[in-house]
Amino acid sequence: MMRRFDPSTDTSGETAGAECPYCGSTDTVREHPKGPGLCRSMHFCNECQEPFQRFE
């Protein structure tokens, strides 16, 4: 399944390589520059197919 990104956001800067907290893979993509708080961003793991937040 191909994940679609939110077109209303600009994901400039670091977009890949965050370590997945579920499986440890770095085959991840940054989906949204902002999560629930200003210090978090939303990522998706291509390996285990789980979304996760990363503290910036």
Secondary structure, DSSP 4 states (H G I P E B T S, - for coil): -PPPP-TTS---S--B-PPPTTT----EEEEES--SSTTEEEEEETTT--EEEEE-
